[in-house]
C-alpha cells in the first residue's frame, strides 16, 4: 500500500502500554498513513495484540525473533512503503496533530527532515502517569540547514535532535536509517549523519511527542557496561566530521567524546566499583585522546570544560565529587 507516511512501531513486551500508543496513532488528524508494528519476539501477549490491530487496513504486523530495538526499527524501515517515515516507541504516544504538523512543515519548507518538540511523562509505581506541564511560551516554527541541525547535537547536545523519534524523514534516507544492532544509545550512531546530509530541516517547538519514562525500559536500567556504547558512537561521530573536513564540528565532536569518557569513568567508579580494569582503560583512553587532539579540543572547550579536563587528569577522585553534583543538577548528560 503506497501512502504518504509510514509509522514504524517496534514492539517488545509492552502489552500494558500498546493500547495508549496505538490509540494516539489511530486518532491522528492526518489520514494517508500506514502503521508497521514490528513484534520483536514478545512473550507477554504483545504480539497477539498486534495481530488484532492488524485487522485494520492501514496496519501491518511483522513478527520476528528478538533482536533488540535497532533490529526492529531496521525491519520496519525495510518494509515501509511511505514517501516519509517516522518512528514511535511503543511505550510512548503522540498528539492528534503529530503527523499532520510534521508533514505540513516538511512540505512547506521543502525539507528533508521535519522535527517537533517532546514532553516527558513519568510513570509511577502505582501505574499512574504524570505528564510534563506545558509552559506558557511562544511556539516557534522555522527552517534551518542540515549543518545547523547537526550542530545542535554536536555543540549543544540537544536531546530533541539526537533521538530518532519526533521526526519525519524523507524515504531517500532509508539507506542511512540503519541502526546498529546489539547496541544501546543507537540514535547517537545515526541521527547526526542524516541531519548533516540534509539540505533543509523543518522545526516546530510544539510538543507533539510524549516520551514516557518507565521502570523496565532499556534506558532506565542500572548503569552497566552496555552504556559505554555511547562512547563508540561519539568516537564515530568525531571521525565522521573529520572525514567531511568540517574542522569546527570535528573539534566539538572530539570535545564531546573526551568529556563523555570522563563522565563514563565517574559512573563506572560509582556504580561498578569492582571494575578496576575498566576504570584503567577509560583513564588510558582519556590520556591518549587528550594528547592526540588537545589543540583541536581546546578550540571548542569552554572554561568549565577545560577545568573539568584538568581536574580529571590530575585528580580523578576530586573530579568524581564534582561530577556527583553536576549530574544531580543535569541528569540528562
Backbone bond lengths (Angstrom), bond angles and torsions (degrees), N, CA, C in turn:
res aa  C-N    CA-C-N  psi(-1)  N-CA   C-N-CA  omega(-1)  CA-C   N-CA-C  phi
1 X - - - 1.464 - - 1.524 110.42 -
2 X 1.333 117.09 114.73 1.451 120.62 177.07 1.528 109.15 -78.16
3 X 1.311 116.09 137.60 1.462 120.12 -178.38 1.523 108.85 -151.96
4 X 1.304 116.33 174.25 1.461 120.30 179.23 1.526 111.49 -75.27
5 X 1.335 116.93 -43.72 1.466 120.14 -173.49 1.525 110.96 -131.20
6 X 1.332 116.13 134.77 1.463 122.67 169.37 1.525 108.12 -105.76
7 X 1.327 116.18 124.35 1.464 121.63 177.29 1.521 107.64 -102.39
8 X 1.319 116.85 117.78 1.466 122.01 -176.04 1.522 109.13 -101.91
9 X 1.342 115.34 121.50 1.466 121.20 -176.20 1.531 109.49 -122.62
10 X 1.339 119.15 101.22 1.464 121.35 174.01 1.533 109.19 -70.42
11 X 1.324 116.65 136.17 1.468 121.10 -175.63 1.522 109.71 -127.77
12 X 1.338 116.05 124.38 1.466 119.70 173.87 1.527 109.38 -149.80
13 X 1.323 115.79 110.04 1.469 122.80 175.70 1.530 112.71 49.33
14 X 1.321 115.26 54.43 1.472 120.91 -179.40 1.530 111.02 -127.88
15 X 1.313 116.69 33.73 1.466 120.41 -175.76 1.529 113.28 -52.78
16 X 1.346 119.87 -40.99 1.472 118.99 179.88 1.532 113.46 -68.81
17 X 1.334 117.32 -21.33 1.467 121.19 -172.90 1.526 113.76 -102.47
18 X 1.324 116.52 -22.71 1.463 120.28 -174.13 1.532 113.93 -60.47
19 X 1.343 119.24 -39.61 1.473 118.23 178.88 1.527 113.56 -59.09
20 X 1.323 117.60 -39.46 1.468 120.94 177.96 1.527 110.31 -65.09
21 X 1.311 115.76 -43.89 1.466 121.43 179.05 1.525 110.72 -61.22
22 X 1.322 115.83 -50.84 1.463 120.28 -177.38 1.523 111.90 -69.09
23 X 1.314 116.37 -35.67 1.459 119.29 176.92 1.514 111.62 -59.86
24 X 1.338 115.52 -38.49 1.468 119.28 179.61 1.528 111.27 -68.96
25 X 1.329 117.20 -32.26 1.465 120.33 178.45 1.524 111.90 -76.21
26 X 1.316 116.08 -40.34 1.463 119.69 -178.90 1.523 111.94 -71.90
27 X 1.325 116.59 -14.70 1.463 120.75 178.39 1.519 113.61 -97.68
28 X 1.330 117.44 18.53 1.464 120.85 -178.06 1.529 112.09 -70.78
29 X 1.320 115.48 144.63 1.469 120.80 176.35 1.528 111.42 -76.38
30 X 1.314 116.57 -19.73 1.470 122.65 176.70 1.528 107.98 -85.71
31 X 1.321 118.06 139.88 1.471 119.47 -171.68 1.525 115.32 -111.05
32 X 1.327 118.32 -25.06 1.464 120.15 -172.56 1.530 110.99 -91.45
33 X 1.317 116.35 75.65 1.463 120.34 -178.35 1.523 110.69 -150.07
34 X 1.320 114.73 159.42 1.461 121.95 173.40 1.523 108.58 -121.08
35 X 1.324 115.65 154.67 1.462 121.76 175.88 1.521 107.79 -115.80
36 X 1.324 116.34 127.16 1.464 121.49 177.46 1.523 108.01 -111.94
37 X 1.324 116.13 108.95 1.461 121.91 177.54 1.525 108.49 -92.52
38 X 1.316 116.98 122.63 1.465 121.04 179.18 1.522 107.98 -110.12
39 X 1.329 115.69 101.43 1.467 121.29 178.57 1.521 108.48 -78.89
40 X 1.324 115.33 109.34 1.465 121.39 -173.50 1.533 111.17 -91.80
41 X 1.341 115.85 54.62 1.464 120.08 176.86 1.511 114.00 74.14
42 X 1.314 118.17 35.66 1.469 121.80 -179.47 1.531 110.82 -61.82
43 X 1.339 116.28 147.25 1.469 121.32 178.91 1.525 111.58 -123.35
44 X 1.327 116.90 12.53 1.470 120.42 -177.70 1.527 112.87 -111.48
45 X 1.317 117.31 10.76 1.458 120.14 -178.51 1.513 113.90 95.42
46 X 1.327 117.19 -0.34 1.471 120.14 178.78 1.527 111.32 -60.80
47 X 1.340 116.37 -36.78 1.455 120.54 -179.68 1.519 112.37 -62.55
48 X 1.340 116.44 -40.81 1.466 120.46 177.80 1.524 110.63 -64.45
49 X 1.324 115.51 -38.19 1.466 120.10 178.33 1.532 110.10 -64.43
50 X 1.321 115.95 -39.08 1.471 120.08 176.63 1.527 110.77 -60.29
51 X 1.338 116.33 -42.08 1.466 120.35 179.52 1.523 111.54 -61.31
52 X 1.325 116.39 -36.66 1.467 119.95 177.98 1.528 110.46 -64.25
53 X 1.326 116.25 -43.98 1.469 119.64 179.14 1.529 111.17 -65.14
54 X 1.328 116.03 -33.64 1.464 120.46 -176.00 1.527 113.26 -69.27
55 X 1.325 117.40 -4.94 1.464 120.14 174.68 1.526 111.13 -69.26
56 X 1.332 116.05 -16.50 1.464 119.86 176.92 1.529 109.62 -83.05
57 X 1.315 115.70 148.78 1.465 121.65 -170.92 1.523 114.19 -61.25
58 X 1.327 117.17 -35.60 1.469 118.67 -173.94 1.525 113.16 -97.12
59 X 1.340 116.55 16.93 1.470 120.17 -179.29 1.525 109.56 -122.87
60 X 1.336 115.26 128.91 1.461 121.30 175.06 1.519 109.01 -118.76
61 X 1.319 116.74 149.68 1.458 120.60 176.09 1.520 109.38 -126.72
62 X 1.317 114.92 138.77 1.461 122.20 177.02 1.523 107.18 -123.29
63 X 1.324 117.25 125.15 1.462 121.93 177.59 1.525 108.74 -101.67
64 X 1.319 116.82 132.47 1.464 120.25 178.82 1.522 109.90 -144.50
65 X 1.334 115.75 163.88 1.457 120.23 175.17 1.522 109.18 -65.46
66 X 1.321 115.31 151.19 1.462 119.56 -177.64 1.524 111.24 -61.05
67 X 1.330 114.62 122.51 1.461 119.72 179.29 1.509 112.75 -132.68
68 X 1.342 116.11 -2.93 1.455 119.97 -179.91 1.518 112.32 99.25
69 X 1.331 114.64 170.67 1.463 121.31 -175.89 1.526 112.38 -58.16
70 X 1.328 116.62 -44.59 1.467 119.54 -178.58 1.520 111.54 -60.92
71 X 1.328 116.67 -44.70 1.462 120.89 -179.51 1.522 110.92 -62.04
72 X 1.331 116.76 -40.49 1.464 120.72 179.69 1.528 110.86 -66.55
73 X 1.316 116.76 -43.30 1.469 119.89 176.90 1.528 110.79 -60.81
74 X 1.321 115.92 -44.61 1.465 119.63 -178.03 1.524 111.52 -62.50
75 X 1.323 116.53 -39.11 1.462 120.26 177.41 1.523 110.35 -63.14
76 X 1.324 116.15 -47.34 1.461 120.11 179.56 1.517 112.39 -60.44
77 X 1.321 116.08 -40.78 1.469 120.66 179.14 1.527 110.81 -62.41
78 X 1.327 116.40 -42.07 1.465 120.79 -179.09 1.531 111.90 -63.28
79 X 1.324 116.78 -32.84 1.467 121.12 -177.68 1.525 112.97 -89.65
80 X 1.314 117.99 -8.61 1.468 120.95 -173.88 1.524 112.00 -67.82
81 X 1.335 115.71 132.31 1.466 121.70 178.19 1.523 112.78 -102.44
82 X 1.316 116.88 -11.42 1.457 120.72 -172.80 1.520 114.20 -67.85
83 X 1.321 114.51 156.02 1.459 120.23 174.04 1.525 110.13 -68.52
84 X 1.337 115.07 -26.93 1.461 121.95 178.17 1.524 109.07 -131.31
85 X 1.342 115.75 155.78 1.461 121.66 -178.46 1.520 110.02 -127.66
86 X 1.331 115.45 146.78 1.457 120.50 171.67 1.521 108.40 -143.64
87 X 1.329 116.61 152.66 1.464 122.22 -179.39 1.525 109.79 -113.32
88 X 1.334 114.66 139.70 1.463 120.78 175.99 1.518 108.03 -134.60
89 X 1.328 117.26 117.63 1.458 120.07 175.84 1.525 108.91 -68.15
90 X 1.327 116.65 141.18 1.463 120.98 -167.91 1.524 114.84 -73.13
91 X 1.320 118.53 -7.96 1.467 119.96 172.89 1.527 111.44 -101.61
92 X 1.312 116.96 3.70 1.467 122.11 176.56 1.526 109.62 -104.17
93 X 1.313 116.39 177.23 1.464 120.56 177.80 1.519 109.08 -154.17
94 X 1.330 115.78 166.29 1.463 120.39 -173.29 1.523 111.02 -131.31
95 X 1.332 115.25 159.77 1.462 121.94 177.85 1.528 109.71 -73.93
96 X 1.336 117.41 157.93 1.472 120.86 -177.43 1.527 114.35 -56.03
97 X 1.333 118.10 -30.18 1.462 120.63 -176.36 1.535 112.39 -98.04
98 X 1.309 117.17 15.06 1.467 121.45 -178.43 1.533 111.67 -54.57
99 X 1.316 117.32 -57.89 1.467 120.53 -178.08 1.521 111.79 -67.92
100 X 1.324 116.53 -41.51 1.464 120.73 -178.94 1.517 111.60 -59.03
101 X 1.323 116.43 -45.30 1.466 120.85 -177.59 1.527 111.27 -68.36
102 X 1.333 116.83 -47.58 1.461 119.68 -179.42 1.526 110.91 -60.57
103 X 1.324 116.24 -42.49 1.468 120.08 -179.78 1.531 111.02 -68.03
104 X 1.317 116.53 -43.77 1.472 120.63 179.47 1.526 110.59 -56.82
105 X 1.324 116.71 -44.75 1.464 120.51 -176.73 1.525 112.72 -71.68
106 X 1.326 116.67 -37.10 1.470 118.23 -178.88 1.528 110.51 -67.66
107 X 1.338 116.55 -31.77 1.462 120.92 176.74 1.529 110.47 -77.56
108 X 1.319 116.29 -45.47 1.465 121.46 -177.51 1.520 111.97 -57.28
109 X 1.340 116.20 -44.24 1.461 120.60 -175.68 1.532 113.12 -97.55
110 X 1.332 116.40 4.28 1.472 120.96 -177.88 1.530 109.80 50.96
111 X 1.325 114.22 48.51 1.463 121.48 -174.03 1.529 111.51 -94.46
112 X 1.322 115.01 163.89 1.463 122.04 175.87 1.523 111.37 -94.16
113 X 1.331 115.53 -24.44 1.466 122.25 179.04 1.522 107.98 -140.78
114 X 1.330 116.23 142.56 1.462 121.62 175.80 1.525 107.98 -122.58
115 X 1.329 116.95 134.52 1.465 122.35 -173.21 1.526 109.94 -125.66
116 X 1.333 116.66 140.36 1.470 120.39 173.36 1.523 109.61 -123.54
117 X 1.318 116.01 168.20 1.452 121.07 177.68 1.524 111.39 -78.52
118 X 1.333 115.95 171.42 1.463 120.44 178.60 1.520 109.80 -139.35
119 X 1.314 115.27 158.30 1.461 120.29 173.67 1.519 109.20 -128.96
120 X 1.305 115.91 157.15 1.458 121.87 -176.80 1.525 110.91 -90.72
121 X 1.323 115.56 150.65 1.463 122.24 172.68 1.525 107.01 -134.16
122 X 1.333 117.03 118.46 1.458 121.54 -176.83 1.522 109.97 -96.66
123 X 1.321 115.84 125.33 1.462 120.41 176.93 1.524 109.02 -92.51
124 X 1.331 116.64 130.19 1.457 121.88 -179.45 1.529 110.78 -95.75
125 X 1.329 115.95 169.11 1.461 120.72 -176.88 1.521 112.53 -60.70
126 X 1.337 117.44 -29.35 1.464 120.33 -179.52 1.529 112.62 -83.97
127 X 1.330 116.56 4.16 1.454 120.39 177.46 1.515 114.90 92.57
128 X 1.324 117.10 -10.32 1.462 119.61 178.82 1.526 109.98 -74.96
129 X 1.318 115.13 157.85 1.461 121.30 -177.09 1.521 109.69 -125.91
130 X 1.318 115.85 132.97 1.461 121.68 175.32 1.519 108.46 -111.86
131 X 1.308 116.38 120.12 1.458 120.71 179.58 1.526 110.91 -90.05
132 X 1.302 114.93 145.68 1.456 121.31 175.54 1.524 109.40 -58.11
133 X 1.310 116.31 132.67 1.460 120.31 -178.40 1.524 110.71 -72.49
134 X 1.310 114.65 140.56 1.462 120.16 177.24 1.526 109.80 -70.86
135 X 1.322 115.97 127.86 1.459 119.98 177.07 1.523 109.65 -86.60
136 X 1.305 114.99 145.14 1.460 119.01 177.36 1.526 108.63 -79.50
137 X 1.287 115.01 93.24 1.459 120.52 -179.76 1.525 109.08 -143.25
138 X 1.294 114.89 155.74 1.459 119.89 -177.46 1.527 110.84 -68.00
139 X 1.319 115.42 130.11 1.462 120.34 176.66 1.519 108.57 -79.85
140 X 1.312 115.78 129.33 1.465 120.52 -179.68 1.523 110.32 -111.47
141 X 1.314 114.89 144.89 1.462 122.09 177.25 1.523 107.17 -137.41
142 X 1.322 116.89 126.29 1.457 119.31 -174.33 1.526 110.22 -159.55
143 X 1.317 115.37 175.04 1.463 121.87 178.36 1.526 108.62 -126.87
144 X 1.319 116.65 135.15 1.459 121.35 178.07 1.530 108.90 -129.36
145 X 1.308 115.72 166.27 1.462 119.73 177.21 1.525 109.71 -72.31
146 X 1.316 115.39 158.33 1.452 119.47 176.58 1.518 112.25 -61.73
147 X 1.329 116.64 -36.12 1.463 120.42 178.25 1.528 110.75 -63.35
148 X 1.330 116.40 -40.72 1.466 120.43 179.27 1.524 110.89 -66.56
149 X 1.329 116.67 -37.47 1.467 120.47 178.78 1.525 110.70 -66.17
150 X 1.330 116.97 -43.62 1.464 120.89 178.67 1.523 110.99 -64.16
151 X 1.329 116.48 -35.41 1.468 120.74 179.21 1.523 111.16 -62.61
152 X 1.323 117.01 -29.28 1.463 119.75 179.31 1.527 111.55 -71.03
153 X 1.317 116.81 -18.12 1.462 120.89 170.78 1.519 109.70 -82.89
154 X 1.317 115.82 -53.94 1.463 121.46 -170.90 1.524 112.22 -71.74
155 X 1.333 116.96 -39.66 1.460 120.41 -175.46 1.527 113.22 -92.52
156 X 1.343 116.61 -32.26 1.463 119.53 -173.43 1.525 113.94 -116.73
157 X 1.327 117.38 -6.57 1.464 121.63 178.02 1.529 112.04 56.95
158 X 1.330 117.95 39.92 1.463 122.06 -177.13 1.524 110.32 -73.78
159 X 1.319 115.74 115.55 1.462 120.40 -176.58 1.526 111.84 -61.28
160 X 1.327 116.37 -37.97 1.454 119.80 -179.11 1.515 113.49 -61.71
161 X 1.325 117.16 -24.23 1.461 121.31 176.26 1.532 111.31 -89.02
162 X 1.319 117.46 -31.72 1.465 121.66 -175.54 1.524 112.49 -68.78
163 X 1.328 116.71 -43.51 1.464 120.99 -170.60 1.526 112.24 -69.31
164 X 1.336 115.85 155.12 1.467 121.28 179.18 1.519 111.53 -74.27
165 X 1.338 116.48 -35.42 1.464 120.64 -175.52 1.534 111.60 -79.78
166 X 1.331 114.51 170.51 1.466 119.11 -178.23 1.512 112.88 74.43
167 X 1.336 116.07 20.54 1.467 121.29 -176.77 1.525 110.51 -139.17
168 X 1.313 115.08 153.00 1.461 121.99 172.54 1.523 107.28 -118.53
169 X 1.324 116.68 124.12 1.462 122.28 -176.22 1.532 110.57 -111.21
170 X 1.314 116.99 139.30 1.462 119.92 170.81 1.527 108.45 -67.65
171 X 1.307 116.49 144.06 1.465 120.49 -175.58 1.531 113.02 -63.42
172 X 1.326 117.72 -14.65 1.472 118.92 178.28 1.522 111.55 -63.93
173 X 1.347 117.08 -15.77 1.459 120.77 179.78 1.531 112.65 -89.44
174 X 1.333 118.18 6.66 1.465 119.96 -176.12 1.530 112.68 -56.27
175 X 1.329 117.35 -35.38 1.469 119.63 -179.50 1.525 111.84 -69.43
176 X 1.330 116.96 -26.12 1.467 120.28 177.02 1.523 112.07 -90.00
177 X 1.336 116.66 -20.00 1.466 120.75 -179.77 1.525 110.28 -82.19
178 X 1.319 115.26 60.00 1.460 122.68 177.96 1.522 107.20 -122.07
179 X 1.331 115.50 114.53 1.461 120.30 -174.95 1.528 110.12 -94.25
180 X 1.340 117.75 140.53 1.472 121.32 -176.22 1.526 111.33 -68.17
181 X 1.310 116.37 120.89 1.461 120.35 -176.42 1.526 110.81 -77.71
182 X 1.325 115.35 144.42 1.454 120.95 -178.56 1.516 114.07 83.46
183 X 1.319 117.06 6.16 1.467 121.83 179.95 1.525 110.22 -112.80
184 X 1.328 116.17 156.67 1.452 120.74 163.09 1.532 106.49 -108.95
185 X 1.321 116.89 176.31 1.464 119.93 -171.29 1.529 109.98 55.39
186 X 1.337 114.76 34.73 1.471 119.84 -175.10 1.523 113.08 -62.09
187 X 1.330 117.29 -29.78 1.467 119.86 -179.00 1.524 111.73 -63.20
188 X 1.335 116.16 -31.75 1.466 121.02 -178.57 1.530 112.25 -64.44
189 X 1.331 117.02 -19.67 1.464 120.84 -179.65 1.525 112.59 -84.33
190 X 1.336 117.68 -17.36 1.462 120.25 -164.68 1.523 115.09 -121.96
191 X 1.328 117.81 -50.55 1.465 121.01 -164.70 1.524 113.51 -58.94
192 X 1.329 117.91 -42.93 1.469 119.66 -175.91 1.525 111.72 -60.17
193 X 1.334 117.07 -33.42 1.468 120.34 -179.91 1.524 110.81 -66.17
194 X 1.330 116.02 -45.32 1.465 120.03 -178.42 1.525 110.45 -64.47
195 X 1.320 116.58 -43.80 1.461 119.49 179.07 1.525 110.81 -63.28
196 X 1.326 116.55 -44.87 1.469 120.34 -177.19 1.524 111.50 -64.07
197 X 1.321 116.73 -35.41 1.464 121.08 -179.17 1.529 112.25 -79.56
198 X 1.340 116.95 -13.35 1.464 120.78 -177.87 1.523 111.16 -76.75
199 X 1.314 115.49 147.79 1.464 120.34 176.60 1.528 110.21 -78.98
200 X 1.335 116.28 -48.35 1.464 121.27 179.76 1.528 109.58 -133.45
201 X 1.331 116.13 144.18 1.466 122.80 175.46 1.524 108.18 -126.55
202 X 1.333 116.43 121.45 1.467 121.69 178.50 1.522 109.10 -88.11
203 X 1.327 116.58 138.17 1.467 121.26 -176.11 1.523 110.40 -132.97
204 X 1.328 116.25 134.68 1.459 121.35 166.13 1.521 107.73 -126.12
205 X 1.322 116.65 139.68 1.461 120.18 178.79 1.523 111.87 -85.20
206 X 1.334 116.69 -5.00 1.463 119.33 178.55 1.527 109.24 -64.16
207 X 1.327 116.84 133.85 1.467 121.92 -171.74 1.530 111.20 -90.94
208 X 1.317 115.04 88.30 1.462 120.74 -178.52 1.527 113.18 -91.94
209 X 1.330 117.59 -15.14 1.471 121.56 -178.20 1.521 109.09 -105.47
210 X 1.337 117.25 134.60 1.466 121.51 179.23 1.526 108.90 -113.28
211 X 1.318 115.74 115.05 1.462 123.36 -175.34 1.524 109.14 -98.31
212 X 1.335 115.60 112.42 1.463 120.86 -177.19 1.530 110.63 -85.63
213 X 1.315 116.25 130.36 1.460 121.48 174.13 1.518 107.64 -104.45
214 X 1.331 115.66 114.76 1.459 119.68 -173.55 1.518 111.27 -135.84
215 X 1.338 115.33 157.60 1.452 121.00 173.23 1.524 108.46 -68.89
216 X 1.324 116.74 140.81 1.452 120.18 176.39 1.511 114.44 96.59
217 X 1.337 117.20 -12.88 1.454 118.80 177.27 1.524 108.79 -75.52
218 X 1.332 115.80 161.99 1.471 120.09 -176.97 1.520 111.15 -56.22
219 X 1.344 116.21 -45.35 1.456 119.46 -172.78 1.523 113.24 -83.02
220 X 1.357 117.87 -1.42 1.462 119.18 175.77 1.526 111.17 -100.27
221 X 1.338 117.36 0.36 1.453 120.71 176.90 1.525 109.48 -65.49
222 X 1.359 115.57 157.54 1.446 119.07 175.91 1.519 110.57 -63.09
223 X 1.328 116.17 165.07 1.463 119.21 -176.93 1.521 110.05 -67.93
224 X 1.325 116.43 132.89 1.453 122.22 177.82 1.523 108.84 -147.99
225 X 1.312 115.44 177.21 1.469 119.99 -173.05 1.525 112.86 -63.23
226 X 1.334 117.32 -24.07 1.470 119.79 178.72 1.532 111.23 -61.48
227 X 1.324 116.24 -27.01 1.463 118.98 -179.17 1.526 112.19 -63.15
228 X 1.326 116.14 -18.67 1.463 119.51 179.70 1.525 112.22 -73.96
229 X 1.343 116.77 -4.42 1.468 119.47 173.25 1.522 110.74 -56.18
230 X 1.321 115.76 -31.50 1.465 119.38 -179.01 1.521 111.07 -60.23
231 X 1.331 117.09 -36.51 1.464 119.75 179.79 1.525 111.05 -63.79
232 X 1.322 116.41 -39.84 1.468 119.66 177.72 1.523 110.44 -61.45
233 X 1.340 115.76 -40.14 1.471 120.03 179.26 1.520 111.31 -65.56
234 X 1.326 116.98 -42.66 1.464 120.53 -178.24 1.523 111.39 -69.39
235 X 1.317 116.50 -33.94 1.471 119.74 176.49 1.534 110.00 -67.04
236 X 1.328 116.45 -41.91 1.473 120.54 176.00 1.524 111.05 -61.28
237 X 1.321 115.84 -38.86 1.465 121.12 179.98 1.526 110.57 -60.61
238 X 1.322 116.80 -45.92 1.467 120.88 179.12 1.527 110.70 -62.48
239 X 1.328 116.46 -40.93 1.466 120.50 179.09 1.527 111.05 -66.24
240 X 1.327 116.62 -35.96 1.469 121.58 179.58 1.526 110.67 -61.52
241 X 1.331 116.65 -48.85 1.464 119.51 -178.20 1.524 111.81 -70.55
242 X 1.329 116.74 -29.48 1.466 119.78 175.26 1.531 109.94 -63.98
243 X 1.341 116.41 -43.42 1.469 120.48 178.51 1.523 111.54 -65.54
244 X 1.338 116.66 -31.38 1.462 121.11 179.12 1.526 111.95 -76.03
245 X 1.328 116.36 -11.81 1.459 120.09 -179.23 1.516 113.59 75.20
246 X 1.329 116.93 20.52 1.466 122.08 179.93 1.533 108.20 -93.40
247 X 1.313 116.63 95.86 1.463 121.38 -173.31 1.523 112.28 -65.07
248 X 1.330 115.93 -39.31 1.463 119.21 -178.31 1.537 110.94 -63.40
249 X 1.334 116.96 -53.31 1.460 119.27 -177.67 1.523 111.93 -69.61
250 X 1.336 117.01 -28.14 1.462 119.45 174.63 1.519 110.11 -62.41
251 X 1.324 116.72 -44.32 1.468 120.97 179.65 1.522 110.98 -61.94
252 X 1.334 116.33 -45.81 1.470 119.71 -179.48 1.529 111.18 -67.01
253 X 1.330 117.27 -38.43 1.465 120.57 -179.95 1.528 110.77 -66.81
254 X 1.332 116.88 -38.37 1.463 120.26 177.35 1.521 110.84 -66.08
255 X 1.321 115.86 -42.02 1.467 119.47 177.58 1.524 110.54 -61.55
256 X 1.326 116.14 -43.95 1.465 121.23 -179.17 1.527 110.53 -60.95
257 X 1.323 116.00 -40.92 1.465 119.78 178.12 1.524 110.78 -64.15
258 X 1.330 117.16 -48.62 1.458 121.04 -176.89 1.525 111.26 -60.12
259 X 1.338 117.28 -45.35 1.460 120.62 -179.52 1.525 111.27 -65.66
260 X 1.326 117.00 -33.36 1.461 119.79 178.24 1.523 112.32 -74.29
261 X 1.329 117.75 -26.98 1.465 119.86 171.57 1.525 108.87 -62.43
262 X 1.327 116.44 -42.73 1.466 120.80 178.29 1.527 111.40 -61.73
263 X 1.336 116.10 -47.28 1.462 120.46 -178.81 1.527 110.63 -64.50
264 X 1.336 116.81 -38.41 1.468 120.64 177.76 1.523 110.27 -64.80
265 X 1.330 116.44 -40.31 1.465 120.10 176.86 1.524 109.74 -58.40
266 X 1.327 116.74 -46.16 1.464 120.48 179.94 1.527 110.93 -59.42
267 X 1.323 117.59 -44.46 1.464 120.81 -176.52 1.531 111.54 -69.21
268 X 1.326 117.08 -36.42 1.466 119.52 174.01 1.522 109.36 -65.03
269 X 1.315 116.99 -44.53 1.471 122.07 179.23 1.525 110.98 -58.93
270 X 1.307 118.42 -39.71 1.460 122.81 -176.18 1.530 112.84 -81.43
271 X 1.335 116.63 -43.18 1.465 119.99 -171.12 1.526 114.09 -105.20
272 X 1.333 117.30 -14.24 1.464 120.94 179.93 1.529 109.02 -134.15
273 X 1.331 117.85 58.50 1.470 121.50 -170.66 1.522 114.73 -62.32
274 X 1.332 118.20 -18.93 1.465 120.19 -179.15 1.523 113.13 -85.65
275 X 1.318 116.77 -4.11 1.465 120.73 -177.53 1.530 110.28 -91.70
276 X 1.325 116.15 64.53 1.460 120.42 -176.40 1.529 112.35 -65.89
277 X 1.331 116.89 -35.32 1.467 119.61 178.45 1.523 110.88 -64.06
278 X 1.330 115.71 -36.86 1.463 119.85 179.17 1.523 110.47 -68.64
279 X 1.327 116.67 -39.71 1.466 120.34 176.28 1.529 110.43 -61.05
280 X 1.329 115.76 -45.04 1.468 120.40 179.35 1.526 110.79 -62.23
281 X 1.330 116.23 -41.27 1.471 120.54 178.58 1.524 111.06 -60.28
282 X 1.329 117.05 -43.98 1.466 120.55 -179.37 1.527 111.04 -66.98
283 X 1.335 116.60 -38.00 1.466 119.99 177.20 1.531 110.46 -63.18
284 X 1.324 116.42 -42.72 1.464 120.55 179.57 1.526 111.26 -67.46
285 X 1.329 117.00 -39.10 1.462 121.12 178.07 1.527 110.27 -63.00
286 X 1.309 116.17 -41.70 1.462 121.16 178.78 1.526 110.26 -62.28
287 X 1.320 116.00 -46.71 1.467 120.91 -178.56 1.524 110.87 -62.27
288 X 1.337 116.94 -45.81 1.466 121.81 -179.23 1.528 110.95 -62.81
289 X 1.315 116.23 -45.69 1.463 120.72 -176.29 1.523 110.99 -69.37
290 X 1.328 115.99 -38.84 1.471 120.30 179.48 1.525 110.39 -63.17
291 X 1.311 116.85 -45.23 1.465 120.51 -179.02 1.529 111.32 -63.75
292 X 1.320 115.98 -39.62 1.460 120.77 -175.51 1.520 112.62 -72.54
293 X 1.347 116.64 -37.53 1.462 119.87 -171.18 1.528 113.55 -122.36
294 X 1.311 117.39 22.62 1.462 121.23 -174.72 1.528 112.65 -53.87
295 X 1.322 116.98 -48.92 1.471 120.29 -176.77 1.522 111.47 -63.39
296 X 1.321 115.80 -43.49 1.464 120.22 179.75 1.522 110.76 -63.12
297 X 1.321 116.73 -45.33 1.462 121.35 -177.36 1.520 111.22 -64.61
298 X 1.314 117.02 -39.00 1.466 120.67 -177.92 1.530 111.71 -61.99
299 X 1.324 117.56 -28.98 1.471 120.19 178.90 1.527 111.68 -65.10
300 X 1.322 116.77 -28.92 1.463 120.64 -177.36 1.525 112.85 -100.89
301 X 1.321 117.38 -14.78 1.464 121.06 -172.87 1.525 112.39 -78.58
302 X 1.327 115.66 137.70 1.457 121.56 171.99 1.525 108.37 -82.36
303 X 1.312 116.32 171.82 1.473 119.73 177.46 1.528 111.02 -59.51
304 X 1.351 119.78 -46.69 1.471 119.22 176.49 1.530 112.91 -59.41
305 X 1.337 116.81 -36.44 1.470 119.98 176.91 1.523 110.48 -60.78
306 X 1.322 116.34 -46.27 1.465 120.72 -177.36 1.524 111.10 -64.77
307 X 1.325 115.59 -39.12 1.467 119.68 178.59 1.526 110.06 -64.82
308 X 1.344 116.38 -43.02 1.463 120.67 -179.86 1.524 111.04 -61.74
309 X 1.328 116.84 -42.75 1.466 120.97 179.05 1.527 110.36 -64.32
310 X 1.322 116.49 -43.36 1.465 120.67 -178.96 1.530 110.75 -62.65
311 X 1.341 116.84 -46.42 1.464 120.47 -179.45 1.525 110.35 -62.92
312 X 1.338 116.75 -42.29 1.463 119.46 -179.72 1.524 110.87 -62.11
313 X 1.325 117.52 -41.00 1.457 120.94 -178.41 1.525 111.80 -67.65
314 X 1.336 116.18 -34.72 1.462 120.11 -176.00 1.521 113.09 -91.12
315 X 1.350 116.69 -43.14 1.461 121.82 -174.35 1.536 110.23 -142.17
316 X 1.319 117.54 81.55 1.466 120.20 -177.77 1.528 113.59 -56.12
317 X 1.332 117.80 -35.56 1.472 120.10 -178.04 1.530 111.06 -67.97
318 X 1.320 117.23 -35.65 1.467 120.07 175.48 1.528 109.40 -67.42
319 X 1.319 115.65 -39.93 1.466 119.79 176.71 1.529 110.54 -58.45
320 X 1.333 116.50 -39.25 1.465 120.45 -179.45 1.527 111.20 -59.62
321 X 1.334 116.57 -40.18 1.461 119.82 178.40 1.517 112.27 -64.57
322 X 1.325 115.96 -40.94 1.471 120.34 178.05 1.529 109.99 -65.82
323 X 1.325 115.34 -42.19 1.462 120.97 -178.51 1.530 110.96 -61.96
324 X 1.306 116.08 -35.91 1.474 121.26 178.53 1.523 110.42 -56.59
325 X 1.314 116.13 -45.03 1.466 121.22 -178.85 1.528 110.88 -70.27
326 X 1.330 116.29 -46.03 1.472 120.98 -176.89 1.521 111.32 -61.28
327 X 1.339 117.47 -42.80 1.459 120.64 -176.68 1.526 112.26 -73.32
328 X 1.310 117.04 -24.53 1.467 118.89 173.64 1.524 110.35 -68.47
329 X 1.323 115.86 -35.66 1.465 120.56 179.58 1.521 111.58 -78.09
330 X 1.341 116.32 -30.66 1.469 120.39 -176.86 1.527 109.92 -139.16
331 X 1.349 118.03 75.99 1.465 121.69 -174.77 1.514 114.82 -67.68
332 X 1.356 118.59 -12.32 1.465 121.18 -178.08 1.527 112.89 -78.99
333 X 1.344 117.45 -8.10 1.470 119.93 -178.88 1.530 109.86 -60.88
